[in-house]
Amino acid sequence: MKKHIITSLLYTAITAVLLGIVYPLVITGVAQLTMRSRANGQLITRNGEIVGSALIGQPFTGPGYFHGRPSAAGTGYDASSSSGSNLGPTSKALMDRVEGSVKAESNGADIPVDLVTASSSGLDPDISPAAAMYQVSRVARERHLDSIRLQQLVMQTVTPRQFGLLGEPRVNVLGLNLALDRLQPMQR
């Protein structure tokens, strides 16, 4: 019996070291060598300073910037509170929030649904090309830009379906706003 207990404890210790320390270090090393940007959260820098991640949405509320989806994560885009609102389609709270978003974004045309509804994680960094195009007139007016030039900028930032069939075309809001700032910085 003593021999079996010692053997099981030894196998447990070896397995814990291999799978709890060695394996994660090897996988981390391989990821750092083969896909450093992805392994580190696809951080985006501007002038050597980290301004965000391509994977997590950020709040852009100024009229001179493109806005992302509303966030249901904590106080807004809080990764530690990532989750959906869990409000059903008949929820008064959900309807009130969507109506508030519609009033805030409305320009008289039909609003793309992703501008007024939160994603399931509350951290979605992307919007549809239609949602970005919907905002062109407001951003062009605020930045004193030609709307045709701004539409071209949006189209340049569209990420197509993966392999031509997986997912939907999308626009990363942080990437689009950084390209917008390069095109014409916001007047203060």
C-alpha positions as CSV (number, residue, x, y, z in Angstrom):
1,M,0.0,0.0,0.0
2,K,2.8,2.4,0.9
3,K,4.5,1.8,-2.4
4,H,1.3,2.6,-4.3
5,I,0.8,5.9,-2.4
6,I,4.4,7.0,-3.1
7,T,4.1,6.0,-6.8
8,S,0.8,8.0,-7.1
9,L,2.3,11.0,-5.4
10,L,5.4,10.9,-7.6
11,Y,3.2,10.7,-10.8
12,T,1.1,13.5,-9.5
13,A,4.1,15.7,-8.9
14,I,5.7,14.8,-12.3
15,T,2.4,15.5,-14.1
16,A,1.9,18.8,-12.3
17,V,5.4,20.0,-13.2
18,L,5.1,18.8,-16.8
19,L,1.6,20.1,-17.5
20,G,1.5,23.0,-15.1
21,I,5.0,24.5,-15.7
22,V,6.9,23.0,-18.7
23,Y,4.0,22.7,-21.2
24,P,2.7,26.3,-20.6
25,L,6.3,27.7,-20.9
26,V,6.9,25.7,-24.2
27,I,3.6,26.9,-25.7
28,T,4.3,30.5,-24.6
29,G,7.8,30.3,-26.1
30,V,6.4,28.9,-29.4
31,A,3.7,31.6,-29.6
32,Q,6.2,34.4,-28.9
33,L,8.5,33.1,-31.7
34,T,5.8,32.4,-34.3
35,M,3.0,34.9,-33.6
36,R,4.3,37.6,-31.2
37,S,1.5,40.1,-31.9
38,R,-1.3,37.7,-31.4
39,A,0.3,36.1,-28.3
40,N,0.5,39.6,-26.7
41,G,-3.1,40.6,-27.4
42,Q,-2.6,42.4,-30.8
43,L,-1.7,45.7,-29.1
44,I,-1.9,48.8,-31.3
45,T,0.7,51.6,-30.8
46,R,0.9,55.2,-31.9
47,N,4.1,57.1,-31.6
48,G,5.6,54.3,-29.5
49,E,2.7,54.4,-27.0
50,I,0.1,51.6,-26.6
51,V,-3.3,53.0,-27.4
52,G,-5.4,49.8,-27.3
53,S,-5.9,46.3,-28.6
54,A,-7.4,45.2,-31.9
55,L,-9.4,42.6,-29.9
56,I,-11.2,44.8,-27.3
57,G,-13.5,47.7,-28.1
58,Q,-13.0,51.2,-26.6
59,P,-15.4,54.0,-26.0
60,F,-15.4,56.7,-28.7
61,T,-18.0,59.2,-27.9
62,G,-16.9,62.4,-29.6
63,P,-18.8,63.5,-32.7
64,G,-15.5,63.6,-34.7
65,Y,-14.9,59.9,-34.2
66,F,-16.5,56.7,-35.4
67,H,-18.5,55.0,-32.5
68,G,-18.4,51.3,-31.8
69,R,-21.1,49.1,-30.5
70,P,-22.6,49.9,-27.1
71,S,-21.0,47.9,-24.3
72,A,-22.8,45.9,-21.7
73,A,-19.5,45.2,-19.9
74,G,-19.5,47.0,-16.5
75,T,-19.2,50.7,-17.0
76,G,-18.3,50.2,-20.7
77,Y,-15.7,48.1,-22.3
78,D,-14.5,46.8,-18.9
79,A,-12.8,43.5,-19.6
80,S,-13.1,42.4,-16.0
81,S,-16.9,42.6,-16.4
82,S,-17.2,41.0,-19.8
83,S,-20.6,39.6,-20.3
84,G,-23.9,40.3,-22.1
85,S,-26.6,42.2,-20.3
86,N,-28.8,39.0,-20.1
87,L,-31.8,41.2,-20.9
88,G,-34.5,39.5,-23.0
89,P,-36.2,40.9,-26.1
90,T,-39.3,42.0,-24.0
91,S,-37.2,43.6,-21.3
92,K,-38.2,47.3,-20.6
93,A,-34.6,48.1,-19.6
94,L,-33.2,46.7,-22.9
95,M,-35.8,48.7,-24.9
96,D,-35.0,51.9,-23.0
97,R,-31.3,51.5,-23.6
98,V,-31.8,50.7,-27.3
99,E,-34.1,53.7,-27.7
100,G,-31.5,55.9,-26.0
101,S,-28.9,54.7,-28.4
102,V,-31.2,55.3,-31.4
103,K,-31.8,58.9,-30.2
104,A,-28.0,59.5,-29.7
105,E,-27.0,58.1,-33.1
106,S,-30.0,59.0,-35.3
107,N,-29.4,61.0,-38.4
108,G,-32.8,60.4,-40.0
109,A,-31.8,57.2,-41.9
110,D,-32.3,53.6,-40.7
111,I,-29.7,52.8,-38.1
112,P,-27.6,49.6,-38.5
113,V,-28.5,47.3,-35.6
114,D,-24.9,47.0,-34.4
115,L,-24.8,50.7,-33.5
116,V,-27.6,50.3,-31.0
117,T,-27.2,46.8,-29.6
118,A,-24.4,45.4,-27.5
119,S,-22.5,42.3,-28.4
120,S,-22.6,39.2,-26.2
121,S,-19.2,40.0,-24.6
122,G,-19.8,43.7,-24.4
123,L,-16.2,44.2,-25.8
124,D,-16.7,43.9,-29.5
125,P,-14.1,46.0,-31.3
126,D,-15.7,45.8,-34.7
127,I,-18.8,47.2,-36.5
128,S,-20.3,46.4,-39.8
129,P,-19.2,48.4,-42.9
130,A,-22.8,49.7,-43.0
131,A,-22.5,51.0,-39.4
132,A,-19.3,52.8,-40.3
133,M,-20.8,54.3,-43.5
134,Y,-23.8,55.5,-41.5
135,Q,-21.5,57.6,-39.4
136,V,-19.6,59.2,-42.3
137,S,-21.7,62.3,-42.6
138,R,-21.4,63.2,-38.9
139,V,-17.6,62.6,-38.8
140,A,-17.1,64.4,-42.1
141,R,-19.0,67.4,-40.8
142,E,-17.1,67.5,-37.5
143,R,-13.7,67.2,-39.2
144,H,-14.5,69.3,-42.2
145,L,-13.6,66.5,-44.5
146,D,-15.0,65.5,-47.9
147,S,-17.5,62.6,-47.3
148,I,-16.3,60.8,-50.4
149,R,-12.8,60.7,-49.1
150,L,-14.0,59.5,-45.7
151,Q,-16.1,56.7,-47.4
152,Q,-12.9,55.6,-49.2
153,L,-11.1,55.5,-45.8
154,V,-13.8,53.3,-44.4
155,M,-13.6,51.0,-47.4
156,Q,-9.8,50.7,-47.0
157,T,-10.3,49.5,-43.4
158,V,-12.9,46.8,-44.1
159,T,-11.7,43.4,-43.1
160,P,-13.3,40.9,-45.5
161,R,-14.7,37.4,-44.6
162,Q,-12.0,35.0,-43.6
163,F,-11.1,32.8,-46.6
164,G,-14.0,34.5,-48.4
165,L,-16.7,32.7,-46.5
166,L,-16.2,32.7,-42.7
167,G,-17.7,35.5,-40.7
168,E,-18.9,38.9,-41.9
169,P,-17.0,41.9,-43.3
170,R,-16.1,44.2,-40.4
171,V,-14.4,47.4,-39.5
172,N,-12.2,47.7,-36.4
173,V,-13.3,51.0,-34.8
174,L,-9.9,51.8,-33.2
175,G,-8.0,51.1,-36.4
176,L,-10.5,53.3,-38.4
177,N,-10.2,56.2,-35.8
178,L,-6.4,56.0,-35.9
179,A,-6.4,56.1,-39.7
180,L,-8.8,59.1,-39.4
181,D,-6.4,60.9,-37.1
182,R,-3.6,60.2,-39.5
183,L,-5.7,61.6,-42.3
184,Q,-6.7,64.7,-40.4
185,P,-6.0,65.1,-36.7
186,M,-9.0,66.3,-34.6
187,Q,-9.0,70.1,-34.0
188,R,-9.0,70.9,-30.3
